[in-house]
């Protein structure tokens, strides 16, 4: 019966029972086989949970947990108790949830199994996040990641990292969250499932949305939704719909936001997910507060507050108070608004949620100003500014600074020159990125008249160039420069996050003393405006990786790597021409321009196996790390690779095709369009080089991606011996 349960219903014999698992459970009960009951109950509970049958799953897993405890099956017991903790927390039974999680943690520790303990940590962290206890969730997920790093379960590691990245973003630690999420989305992360990639893209989209980068957010969340729909992952679809709704709400596109929230509500009802259901309905209230039935919406919002309290969803409760307060303030009811903002601020303080706290402080400051309490308003706004700046929320800090200027002029209209210390408070410094954000805000408001965010563009990246740069680069073909930057992957100079291909960007010219080349970089329009920047002693933080490397079998039989390079563009001080420093470096040591292959091939398909050998270049693969050296030394340092056994087998033959270029996104084996475009534009070079391979010891872990951690002699080492 258990084997039959793993077969699709359409492929089962006509004599098979409707539910083979239930039939198996009945047999185990009649024969008194407790271990068989535990195994089957666990399968039934997991199946019910995945189908959204939450109550049925809880019943199966409750029986499973207690039987497992009796017979010492602590692994299934730990996972079952963790699920029961999630279920109890989901229906508002907080004390019961804490007790279940305590049992789950104790049993997981006793198993000595890192994956089991990590799975329990992840479930409990999700419970903490729903309660707004983000710091505790981050702590648990950080432990889960470290546990999974010591195993060979690459899929489980990617899942733990995606959860950690999402929690870091929710906790306001967006730089750390972005770095973790990029490891999941990198071409190096072959082990990430579609569900895990969807979670990572959605979390990156939420991060973009919160920072006002709406084009980037729409692209990331839409991609996450596609992953979920392809995998029929309904929970992910529900979460993506919520994220899209929030994105539309930030753009004040209320009808579109309401439509997304209603779609999320429909799935939440089907899955009986009370937390998502409450979140969706809370945000639907926000949409209606900005529509025609605001009075009824306020009443509906107040009715949701005790439900949020019952479910332990304190962040949602705070948001309801804040959204009701915002509507009251817009309609001149500042006394009532200040009361609601105050309640929201109290909850944020209890949760130690600094990002929420800063937002509520600023809103309360506006209400206090409207009520004439200028001193209290100033103190609140200063506090908001300090928290936003500490969190790296430059745009929000800029808004607080502008409000303090407005407040000061309201109190002392005759004063023209105001010391900064008087605005933000003695001892408080202002980061230069805050000033850049203020200029960006001012320009955006001037462009659209009222400061709203433009709709998502559908054309290629638009690059804004300041007059100061045009004067500095007089004689330079700026259109050629902009074209090069439009067709390369770029990371923001200010926040180090990727810039969407269709998003607006700012050109920055970096002058670095006596160098022959002045560097050019891009930044999000939301982060900084186009300008000439002098870099003297301070070294700006660069993105951690200059290269992303994909392993590929060209023609199915030749080992190769495709290297996507970032940065390294500049203007030559002598002749004013654009220089691609990285591609020039590789051309200088013998790499050929791949555009020449198109000319030689004429009407035949380009075969990258035909790239000429370069004798002066050597590549060395040590374990899973690749280095490339030229006649003058290292040209590519110890770079990590992720490869399949078939690739490793071909690599050991001693030859490697190396292709390097700009904007080589994604997996070229699945979609070669970016590679083809780079070759056609003359932005890709290549060489065939000699490769030496240093294999791990026979008893060491294998270096291939699918079986990292398995002994080399039992994996790729077998192929070597054969």
Residue pairs with C-beta under 8 A, 6 or more apart in sequence:
1 17
1 20
1 21
1 23
1 24
1 27
2 20
2 21
2 24
2 39
2 40
2 43
4 12
4 16
4 20
5 20
5 21
5 24
5 43
12 20
17 23
21 40
21 43
21 44
21 47
22 44
24 36
24 40
25 37
25 40
25 41
25 44
27 33
27 36
28 34
28 36
28 37
28 40
29 37
34 67
34 70
34 71
35 71
35 73
37 63
37 64
37 67
38 64
38 67
38 68
38 71
38 73
38 76
39 76
41 60
41 61
41 63
41 64
41 67
42 60
42 61
42 64
42 68
42 76
42 79
42 80
44 60
45 57
45 58
45 60
45 61
45 64
45 80
45 83
46 57
48 54
48 56
48 57
48 60
49 57
49 61
49 83
52 234
52 235
52 270
52 271
52 272
52 273
53 272
54 87
54 90
54 271
54 272
54 273
55 272
57 83
57 87
58 83
58 84
58 87
61 80
61 83
61 84
61 87
62 80
62 84
64 76
64 77
64 80
65 76
65 77
65 80
65 81
65 84
65 103
67 73
68 74
68 76
68 77
68 80
69 77
69 103
69 107
74 107
74 108
74 110
74 111
75 107
75 111
75 113
75 116
77 103
77 107
78 104
78 105
78 107
78 108
78 110
78 111
78 116
78 117
78 120
79 104
79 116
79 119
79 120
81 100
81 101
81 103
81 104
81 107
82 100
82 101
82 104
82 108
82 119
82 120
82 123
82 124
83 123
84 100
85 97
85 98
85 100
85 101
85 104
85 123
85 124
85 127
86 97
86 123
86 126
86 127
88 94
88 96
88 97
88 100
89 97
89 127
89 130
89 131
89 312
90 130
90 273
90 274
90 275
90 311
91 274
91 311
92 274
92 310
92 311
92 312
94 131
94 312
97 127
101 120
101 123
101 124
101 127
104 120
104 123
104 124
105 120
105 124
108 116
108 117
108 119
108 120
109 117
111 117
114 147
114 148
114 150
114 151
115 147
115 148
115 151
115 153
115 156
117 144
117 147
118 143
118 144
118 145
118 147
118 148
118 156
118 160
119 144
119 156
121 140
121 141
121 143
121 144
121 147
122 140
122 141
122 144
122 159
122 160
122 163
124 140
125 136
125 137
125 138
125 140
125 141
125 144
125 163
125 167
126 137
126 163
128 134
128 136
128 137
128 140
129 137
129 167
129 170
130 275
130 311
130 312
130 313
131 312
131 313
131 314
131 315
132 313
132 314
132 315
132 318
132 347
132 351
132 353
133 351
134 167
134 170
134 171
134 172
134 351
134 353
135 171
135 352
137 167
137 170
137 171
138 164
138 167
138 168
138 171
138 173
141 160
141 163
141 164
141 167
142 164
144 160
144 163
144 164
145 157
145 160
145 161
145 164
147 160
148 156
148 157
148 160
149 157
151 157
151 709
152 701
152 707
152 708
152 709
152 710
153 191
153 709
154 189
154 190
154 191
154 705
154 706
154 708
155 191
155 192
155 193
155 196
157 191
158 184
158 189
158 191
158 192
158 193
158 196
159 192
159 193
159 196
159 199
161 180
161 181
161 183
161 184
161 200
162 181
162 184
162 192
162 196
162 197
162 199
162 200
162 203
163 199
164 177
164 180
165 177
165 178
165 180
165 181
165 184
165 200
165 203
166 177
166 181
166 199
166 200
166 202
166 203
166 206
167 177
168 174
168 176
168 177
168 180
169 177
169 178
169 181
169 203
169 206
169 207
169 210
171 177
171 353
171 355
172 353
172 354
172 355
172 391
172 393
173 391
174 207
174 210
174 211
174 391
174 392
175 392
175 495
175 496
177 203
177 207
178 204
178 207
178 496
178 497
179 544
181 200
181 203
181 204
181 207
183 189
184 192
184 196
184 197
184 200
185 192
185 197
185 200
185 201
185 204
186 548
187 548
187 549
187 550
187 642
187 666
187 667
188 548
188 549
188 640
188 641
188 642
189 642
190 642
190 644
190 705
190 706
191 705
191 706
192 200
193 231
194 227
194 228
194 230
194 231
194 233
195 227
195 228
195 231
195 233
195 236
197 224
197 227
198 224
198 225
198 227
198 228
198 231
198 233
198 236
198 240
199 224
199 236
199 239
200 224
201 220
201 221
201 223
201 224
201 227
202 220
202 221
202 224
202 236
202 239
202 240
202 243
204 220
205 216
205 217
205 218
205 219
205 220
205 221
205 224
205 243
205 247
206 217
206 221
206 243
206 246
207 497
208 214
208 216
208 217
208 220
208 497
209 217
209 221
209 243
209 246
209 247
209 250
211 393
211 395
211 495
211 497
211 524
211 526
211 527
212 250
212 395
212 453
212 526
213 497
213 500
213 503
213 524
213 526
214 247
214 250
214 251
214 453
214 456
215 456
215 457
215 500
215 502
215 503
215 504
216 497
216 498
216 499
216 500
216 503
216 524
217 247
218 244
218 247
218 456
219 500
219 501
219 502
221 240
221 243
221 244
221 247
222 244
224 236
224 240
224 243
225 236
225 237
225 240
225 241
225 244
227 233
227 236
228 234
228 236
228 237
228 240
229 237
234 267
234 270
234 271
235 271
235 273
237 267
238 264
238 267
238 268
238 271
238 273
238 276
239 264
239 276
241 260
241 261
241 263
241 264
241 267
242 260
242 261
242 264
242 276
242 279
242 280
242 283
244 260
245 257
245 258
245 259
245 260
245 261
245 264
245 280
245 283
246 257
246 283
247 257
248 254
248 256
248 257
248 260
249 257
249 283
249 286
249 287
250 453
251 452
251 453
251 455
252 290
252 452
254 287
254 290
254 291
255 287
257 283
257 287
258 284
258 287
258 288
261 280
261 281
261 283
261 284
261 287
262 280
262 284
264 276
264 279
264 280
265 277
265 280
265 281
265 284
267 273
267 276
268 274
268 276
268 277
268 280
269 277
274 311
275 311
275 313
278 304
278 307
278 308
278 311
278 313
278 316
279 313
279 316
281 300
281 304
282 301
282 304
282 308
282 316
282 319
282 320
282 323
285 297
285 298
285 300
285 301
285 304
285 320
285 323
286 323
288 294
288 296
288 297
288 300
289 297
289 298
289 301
289 323
289 324
289 326
289 327
290 327
291 297
294 327
297 327
298 324
298 327
301 320
301 323
301 324
302 320
302 324
304 320
305 317
305 320
305 321
308 314
308 316
308 317
308 320
309 317
314 347
314 350
314 351
315 347
315 351
315 353
315 356
317 347
318 343
318 344
318 347
318 348
318 351
318 356
318 360
319 344
321 340
321 341
321 343
321 344
321 347
322 340
322 341
322 344
322 359
322 360
322 363
324 340
325 336
325 337
325 338
325 339
325 340
325 341
325 344
325 363
325 367
326 337
326 363
328 334
328 336
328 337
328 340
329 337
329 363
329 366
329 367
329 370
334 367
334 370
334 371
335 371
337 367
338 364
338 367
338 368
338 371
341 360
341 363
341 364
341 367
342 364
344 356
344 360
345 357
345 360
345 361
345 364
348 356
348 357
348 360
349 357
354 387
354 390
354 391
355 387
355 391
355 393
357 387
358 383
358 384
358 387
358 388
358 391
358 393
358 396
359 384
359 396
361 380
361 381
361 383
361 384
361 387
362 380
362 381
362 384
362 396
362 399
362 400
362 403
364 380
365 377
365 378
365 380
365 381
365 384
365 403
365 407
366 377
366 403
368 374
368 376
368 377
368 380
369 377
369 407
369 410
374 407
374 410
374 411
377 407
378 404
378 407
381 400
381 403
381 404
381 407
382 404
382 424
382 425
382 428
384 396
384 400
385 397
385 400
385 401
385 404
385 424
385 428
386 424
386 425
386 428
388 394
388 396
388 397
388 400
389 397
389 430
389 431
389 434
392 495
394 431
394 433
394 434
394 436
394 437
394 494
394 495
394 527
395 437
395 440
395 441
395 526
395 527
397 431
397 434
397 437
398 434
398 435
398 437
398 438
398 440
398 441
399 441
401 423
401 424
401 430
401 434
401 438
402 438
402 441
404 423
404 424
405 418
405 423
408 415
408 418
408 422
408 423
409 415
412 418
420 430
421 427
421 428
424 430
433 494
433 527
433 528
436 494
436 527
436 528
436 529
436 531
437 526
437 527
437 528
439 528
439 529
440 506
440 525
440 526
440 527
440 528
440 529
441 451
443 529
444 451
444 453
444 525
445 451
448 454
456 502
457 502
457 503
457 504
458 502
459 502
460 486
460 501
460 502
461 485
461 486
461 499
461 500
461 501
461 502
461 503
461 504
461 505
462 504
462 505
463 482
463 485
463 486
463 504
463 505
463 506
463 507
463 522
464 504
464 505
464 506
464 507
464 525
464 529
464 530
465 478
465 482
465 507
465 530
466 506
466 507
466 529
466 530
466 531
466 532
468 531
468 532
469 507
469 509
469 530
469 531
469 532
470 478
472 509
472 532
473 481
473 509
473 571
473 576
475 576
476 571
476 576
476 577
476 578
477 577
477 578
480 578
481 507
481 520
481 571
481 578
482 507
484 569
484 578
484 580
484 662
484 683
485 505
485 507
485 520
485 522
485 569
486 501
487 662
487 663
487 677
487 678
487 681
487 683
488 566
488 569
488 662
488 663
488 683
489 498
489 564
489 566
489 662
489 663
489 665
490 498
490 499
490 505
490 521
490 522
490 566
491 497
491 498
491 499
491 543
491 566
491 567
492 498
492 499
492 522
492 523
492 524
492 527
493 508
493 521
493 522
493 523
493 527
493 528
493 540
494 523
494 524
494 527
494 528
495 524
495 527
496 541
496 542
496 543
497 524
499 505
499 522
499 523
499 524
503 524
503 525
504 524
504 525
505 522
505 523
505 524
505 525
506 522
506 523
506 524
506 525
506 527
506 528
506 529
506 530
506 531
507 520
507 521
507 522
507 530
508 520
508 521
508 522
508 523
508 528
508 530
508 531
508 532
508 533
509 518
509 519
509 520
509 531
509 532
509 533
509 571
510 518
510 519
510 520
510 521
510 533
510 535
510 540
511 518
511 532
511 533
511 534
511 535
512 518
512 519
512 535
513 535
513 536
515 573
516 572
516 573
516 574
517 570
517 571
517 572
517 573
517 579
517 581
518 570
518 571
518 573
519 569
519 570
520 569
520 570
520 571
521 567
542 567
543 566
543 567
545 566
546 565
546 566
546 567
546 568
546 582
547 563
547 564
547 565
547 566
547 636
547 639
548 563
548 564
548 566
548 664
549 561
549 562
549 563
549 564
549 626
549 639
549 640
549 641
550 561
550 562
550 564
550 664
550 667
550 668
550 669
551 559
551 560
551 561
551 641
551 642
551 643
551 644
551 647
552 560
552 561
552 562
552 647
552 668
552 669
553 559
553 560
553 646
553 647
553 650
553 669
554 560
554 607
554 608
554 609
554 657
555 607
555 608
555 609
557 650
558 609
558 650
558 655
558 657
559 647
559 650
559 651
559 653
559 655
559 656
559 657
559 691
560 608
560 656
560 657
560 658
560 659
561 626
561 641
561 656
561 657
561 658
561 659
562 659
562 660
562 661
562 664
562 668
562 675
563 636
563 658
563 659
563 660
563 661
563 664
564 661
564 662
564 663
564 664
564 665
565 582
565 583
565 660
565 661
565 662
567 582
568 580
568 581
568 582
568 583
569 578
569 579
569 580
569 581
570 578
570 579
570 581
571 577
571 578
571 579
572 578
572 579
580 662
580 683
582 660
583 660
583 661
583 662
583 683
583 685
585 635
586 635
586 660
586 685
586 687
587 593
587 685
589 614
589 616
589 617
589 630
589 631
589 632
589 635
590 614
590 616
590 617
590 630
590 687
591 614
591 658
591 660
591 685
591 686
591 687
592 611
592 612
592 685
592 686
592 687
593 682
593 684
593 685
594 606
594 608
594 611
594 659
594 661
594 679
594 684
594 685
594 686
595 679
595 680
595 681
595 682
595 684
597 606
597 608
597 610
597 611
597 679
598 606
598 679
598 680
601 607
606 679
608 657
608 659
608 686
609 657
611 657
611 659
611 686
611 687
611 688
612 687
612 688
613 687
613 688
613 689
613 690
614 687
614 688
614 689
615 690
616 630
616 631
617 628
617 629
617 630
617 635
617 658
617 687
617 689
617 690
618 628
618 629
618 689
618 690
618 691
618 692
619 626
619 627
619 628
619 629
619 656
619 658
619 689
619 690
619 691
619 692
620 626
620 627
620 628
620 629
620 691
620 692
620 693
620 694
621 641
621 651
621 656
621 691
621 692
621 693
621 694
622 638
622 694
623 694
623 696
623 703
624 640
624 641
624 642
624 643
624 703
625 638
625 639
625 640
625 641
626 636
626 638
626 639
626 640
626 641
627 634
627 636
627 637
627 638
627 639
628 634
628 635
628 636
628 658
628 689
629 635
642 705
643 651
643 703
643 704
643 705
644 704
644 705
644 706
645 704
645 706
645 707
645 715
645 716
645 719
648 703
648 704
648 716
648 719
649 716
649 719
651 691
651 693
652 693
652 695
652 720
654 690
654 691
654 692
654 693
655 688
655 689
655 690
655 691
656 688
656 689
656 690
656 691
657 686
657 687
657 688
658 686
658 687
658 688
658 689
659 675
659 684
659 685
659 686
660 684
660 685
660 686
661 675
661 678
661 679
661 683
661 684
661 685
662 678
662 683
662 684
663 674
663 677
663 678
663 683
664 674
664 675
664 678
664 684
665 674
666 674
668 674
668 675
675 684
678 684
695 712
695 717
695 720
696 702
696 703
696 712
697 712
698 711
698 712
698 713
698 717
699 711
699 712
699 713
700 711
700 712
701 708
701 709
701 710
701 711
701 712
702 708
702 709
702 710
702 711
702 712
702 714
702 715
702 716
702 717
703 712
703 716
704 715
704 716
707 715
711 717
713 721
